[in-house]
Amino acid sequence: MFSEMKSMYMIPNILTYNTFINGFSQTSNGEMGGRLYEEMVRNGIKVDILTYNALILGQCKVGKTKKAAYLVKDLDKGNLVPNASTFSALITGQCVRMNSENAFQLYKGMIKSGCHLNKHTFEMLISTFCKNEDFDGAIQIMQEMLERCMAPDTGVLSKFYIRLCRCGKDQLVMKLLNEMEIRCLLPEGFDKARTINSKPQNHDKEIGDNP
């Protein structure tokens, strides 16, 4: 489509470039997004925060956090300020690399700057903390998610429950589930009674865990 526009002598503008760059980034094709960015610069089109966010996401989705960090530094050159999407992309990169500590530090920096996470990034943080067996971190993120009247989807919540039960935090996770139920935040399809009745023992292994 991009080539067709050029063949019809239609000049791509910043909206066109941002749309294509974001599309490539969503499919983890940061290289192609980078080429379009270079073309933007050659054509004298001034990039904006949406351009950078798309470029940063493209690098972070494949775990190239150092390249993403260089892009963040470039924001100052254009007098651009990181926003919620910038932080979410950077957190994604740390989660891809399974670095929950760095992801959490970015989360705290995001809150300090006045930005807020979306549901998807909250879920990603919780999953990463659980996979790294940092259950205190997972609980803290879950609590902060509930404070914003948000709740993870059924799959994330089920794994959260199973992993916390396995490490002996049964009472704490039940308290969270009860709070979610009272506030009508239990996700659709999550059967609390069935989940409790099938509670794993500490020595049980979750399906999909490595031996």
N, C-alpha and C positions, 0 to 999 in steps of 0.2 A: 504493500500500500504506500509506503514511504517513497519507493522508487516511482510508483505511478504518479504520485503528486508532482515529483520533479519533472517527469516526462510531459506532464500537462502544464508545465510552467507555473505551477502553484508553489509559492514560496512558503516553506515551513516557518511557523513562528514559534515563540517560546512555549505556547500551549501544546503545539504539535510535538516538539522535541521532548517536553516533560512527559507527555503521555506515552511516547515510545520508550523513553529511558525507564520509566516506571514499569512498563510492561516487561521489558527485558530483565529488570531487577527482580520482579516477582517470580520469574522463572529461573532465577539464579544465574542469569547471563550478564554478569557485570561487565564483561569484556566488551560486548556489543554496546552496552550503555555508555561505556567510556569513550567508544569511538564516536558516538553521536554527540557526546559532550564536547569532544575536540572539534567536531564539525560546527557545533554551535559557536564556539569561540572564534573559529576561523571566519564564520559568517557575520561576526560582530553582534551576535545576539547575547544580551546580558543575562547571565544565569541568575536564578533566584533560589530561595530556600527550598522550594519544591524540587528543583533540579538536584541540589546537593543531597537532600533527603533520599531521593531515588538512587543516586550514585552510592551513598553510604549503605543503603539497604542491600544493594547489589553485591557489595563487598562482604557485608556482614552475614548474608545468607549462606555464604560458602566459607565462613570462618576467617576471612582475611581482615582481622580487626586492626592490624597496623596500618594497612592502606586506608581503612575507614578513618582512623585517627588523623592521618594526614589531610584527608578531606575536611574533617572538622576544623583543623587549624586554618584551612583556607577560607572558612566562613568570615573570619576577621577581615580578610582582605576586601571582601565585598560588603562589609558592614552588616553582615547577616547574623542573626541570633538563633542558636539552637532552640527548637521547639519540642513538643511532645513526640512528634514523629521521629525527630532526630534521635532523641533518647531511646525510644522504642527500638529503632534500628540497631543502635549500639548495644542495647541489652540483648537483642536477638543474636548478635555476633558472639557475645560472651556465653550465651546459652548453647549455641552451636558448638563452641569449644569446651562446653561443660565446666566453665569457670564461674561457679555460682557466687563466689566472693566478689569478683569484679562486677558481676551483674548486679549484685546487691548494692555495691558502692555507687554504681550508675543510677540505680533506682533512688537512693537517698539524695544524690545530686539533682535528680529530676524533681523530686518533691521540694527540695530547697529552692529550686528555681521557679516554683509555682506551677510546674507542669504536672499532668496526671496521666497514669497509665490507662490503656484500654484493656478490655477483658482478655483479649488474646495474649497480650504481653504478661499480664498477671498469671495466666494459666501456664505460659512458658516458664516463668520464674518458678512456680510451684513444682512443675514437673522436673526441672533441672535440680532444684534443691533435693527433691525426693530421690532422684537417680544418684546423686552424690551422697545420699544418706545424711544430709544436713537437715534433720527434721525440725529443729528449732527455727531455722530460717524459713522452712516451708510453712510452719504454723504462723509465724509472724506475718508472712505475705498473705496467707489465707485470712487472718484476722483483719488486716488492713483492707483486703478486698471486700469483706463483709461490711466494714465500716462505711464503704462507699455504695452499699446496697447492691453489690455485684456478687455473682457466684459462678464458679467454674462449671463446665459442662459435666455430664454424667461420667464420661470416661476418666477425666482428670480427677474428679471427686472420689470415684471408686478406688483408683490407684492410691490416692492420698490416704484414704481410710485404711486400705489393706497394709500399706507400708508402715503407717503409724501404729497399727495394731501389732504388727510383727516386732516392733521395737519397744513394746510395752507401754505405749501411750494411749491405751484404750479409753480411759476416763476423759482425757483431754479431747480426743477426737469426737467422743460422744457429746461432750459439752458443745462443741462447735456445730455438730449436726443438729442438736436440739435448738440451738440459737438460730440456725438457718431455717429450721421448720417453723419456729415461732414468727420469724420475719418473712415467711413465705418466699424464701430464697432457694429452697431445694430445687435443683434443675428438673425439668420435665423428663420422666423416664427413670428417675432415681428412686428405687424402692428401698426406703430406709429400713423397714422391718426385715426384708429379705437380706439386705446387706449385713445387718447386725447378726441375723441367725447363721449366716455363712462366714462369720468372723474367723479369720485364720489364726492359728496358734503361732507363737513366736518363731517356732522352728519350721513352719510351713514356708514353701517357696512360692512366689507369685509366678503365674504362667508368663513365660517369656524371659524370666531371669536367667542369667548365665549360671551354669552348674558350679 
